[in-house]
Amino acid sequence: MTPEINEYNYQASLFFPDRDAEIIIKPGGIEHQMSGRMIADKTVKYILFISAILSIVIVLAIAFFIFRESLQAWTEIGFSDILFKAVWRPGQDQYGIFAMIIGSVAVTFGAILLGVPLAIGSAIFLGEIAPKSVQSVLRPAVQLLAGIPPVVYGLFGMVVLVPLIRQINVPGNTGYGLLAASIVLAIMILPTITTVAEDAIRAVPDGYRSGSLALGATKWQTITRVVLPAGKSGIMAAIILGIGRALGETMAMIMVIGNSVIFPKPLTANPLTFFFSQARTLTGNIAVEISYATGVHESALFATGVVLFALIIIVNASARWLINRQSGIQTTRQG
């Protein structure tokens, strides 16, 4: 073997420890150095593996704790009575949470309906259109929204939004309700969806844009027909994070939704007045009553947490199924 080949194998062994290259023993203990590199590499590998396992263990531990504490409610009250009855009166042993499930889903739907178009539009503008000087101002401003405490959003809703909504001439409209809560929640999820969606848009290779423009597409056609479909998985992940944030929000919702344990329904014959109805969310119910609840009442609140946990799992699983289905459709079309 020539000296040039030996030198090549020696250099390769320094950068690729697992490569099948002949290791030349040279002064300075190359074998000892290689052993140290491999130990460090394996150590980092095991640390990352343990970190990933711990994340799973923590989630499972939380789920186990919540379910264990809720067993009394499931056994004594009953599955159907908890999930499908709308009356919540702990003093009369009535623990139906169906009205709160509808309230949580309705306010989350309203927030997504208002917040997602604005967030995706902001992400497109920051990632594809805005010059750097504008990006340097708008991006920190959007990210700053994520650092504002929820109670401040709640105060904003109480002082600004509720009086404005109260001026809408609808019988029974107090200003507090699903509309005010949806607007506040849409603002709260805006930075999360915008930031993640912008990262997904920026991750699309520039070759996609260049190829589209070279074929004669306009800038907007390139964005809508090339960039957004290519970054669809990341954008979907951003929306999922937004839904999770909306389902889990507590303090701001307590302050603006009215916090009444009633089944949301339209105030008049117009179905749109549904959003003027007061309601209570699952998280709000737990936060308001957990401090003094005991016995079956406390267990019923943990059962509420189990339902909330299940809703988030269903949302994530549905979104993952949708992403995989769309990916399968695209693969079939390409084939």
Buried (B, 14 or more C-beta within 10 A) or exposed (E): EEEEEBEEBBEBBEEEBEEEBEBBEEEEEBEEEBEEBEEEEEEEEEEEEEEEEEEEEEEEEEBEEBBEBBEBBBEBBEEEBBEEBBBBEBEEEBBBBBBBBBBBBBBBBBBBEBBBEBBBEBBBBBBBEBEEEEBEEBBEEBEEBBEEEBEEBBBBBBEEBBEEBBEEEBEEBBBBBBBBBBBBBBBBBBBBBBBBBBBBBBEBEEEBBEEBBEEEBEEEEBBEEBBBEBBBBBBBBBBBBBBBBBBBBBBBBBBBBBBBBBBBEBBEEEEEBBBBBBBBBBBBBBBBBBEEBEEBBBBBBBBBBBBBBEBBEEBBEEBBEEBEEBEEEEEEEEE
